[in-house]
Amino acid sequence: MKRIINSKTSRATMKVKSLIYLLFIPSILILQFTGCKKTDSNSNNSNNPIVFNPQKTYDVLTDQSGNIYRTITIGTQTWMAENLKTTKYRNGDPIPDITNNSSWGNLTTGAYCDFNNNSSNSKIYGKLYNYYSILDSRNIAPSGWHVATTAEWNVLLANCGGWATAGDTLKESGVLHWFSPNSAANNGTGFTALPGSSRNDDGSWEALGIIGYYGTWWSYSTNPTYPYSFGMDYSTANVVNSAINNKTRGFSVRCVKDN
């Protein structure tokens, strides 16, 4: 049996459908816009506070520039639970802030920078330092502390189950500052590793000037010709150790309390 549709009814129905469509589409667009905005705010967010492990007990440390950090004891070591952000050496002398790319690449003395020359990045992720600043006898570490050595990083990783899985217990959990997935990161140690990225030896910015992909930290090496770095990223639990042949790279720094 054929269905017969009244033309007047059909026109009225079409008007109602058109009205619903016009109301419905803007709602979808709003939802899509706010959904994207939420995703963006969950990565590379320098305005939200660091997510420390609420089950851990932290102490505090003040550096020579007046910055206050949380510290955490892991095994027999006491580490800064945040990346260094001093702008002064221990004796009060300023560490130069180098923003120009070519100037950074030609350095043979200590310097620091804010990632992408944006000072708001350093509130959460700390400063990036070249290796010359670590070698400087005026010392970038706070009094009673020192830049973590390669051996001390190795002890830390051993306490965290080894290279292949240590990242999960060292990294800040969630995707507030790390990019997704960072899925198994639980910050079980309280170390709260953050993705401060890095600066290339020619002064350009790693990861296309975007923060959140990975963190890289200098270690003080007994062989300063080839200093070592330790790196973690958002996608794996692995920690990577690399020999660096150029001291003008810009990396994050963690300090350990003197014995």
VENZITA-V200368 format. One record per backbone hydrogen bond with DSSP energy under -1.0 kcal/mol. CO is the residue of the C=O (numbers start at 1). NH is the residue of the N-H. If there is no record, write none. Layout:
co=(CO,CO)
nh=(NH,NH)
This chain:
co=(6,7,8,9,10,11,12,13,14,15,16,17,18,19,20,21,24,25,26,27,28,29,30,31,32,33,34,35,36,37,38,40,50,53,59,61,63,67,69,70,71,72,74,77,78,79,84,87,89,93,96,100,101,102,104,111,112,113,114,115,118,121,122,128,129,131,132,136,139,142,144,146,148,149,150,151,152,153,154,155,157,158,162,163,165,166,167,168,168,169,170,187,193,194,198,199,200,204,206,207,212,213,214,215,216,217,220,223,227,228,229,230,231,232,234,237,240,242,246,247,250,251,252,253,254,255,256)
nh=(10,11,12,13,14,15,16,17,18,19,20,21,22,23,24,25,28,29,30,31,32,33,34,35,36,37,38,39,40,41,42,43,52,56,71,69,66,63,61,81,59,79,77,74,257,72,127,95,92,89,112,104,105,106,107,130,98,128,117,118,121,125,126,113,251,135,136,139,90,145,258,256,220,153,154,155,156,157,158,159,162,161,166,239,168,170,171,186,187,189,193,190,172,196,206,250,203,200,209,210,179,234,197,232,252,230,150,226,244,219,242,217,240,215,182,167,231,229,249,131,199,129,218,84,148,80,146)
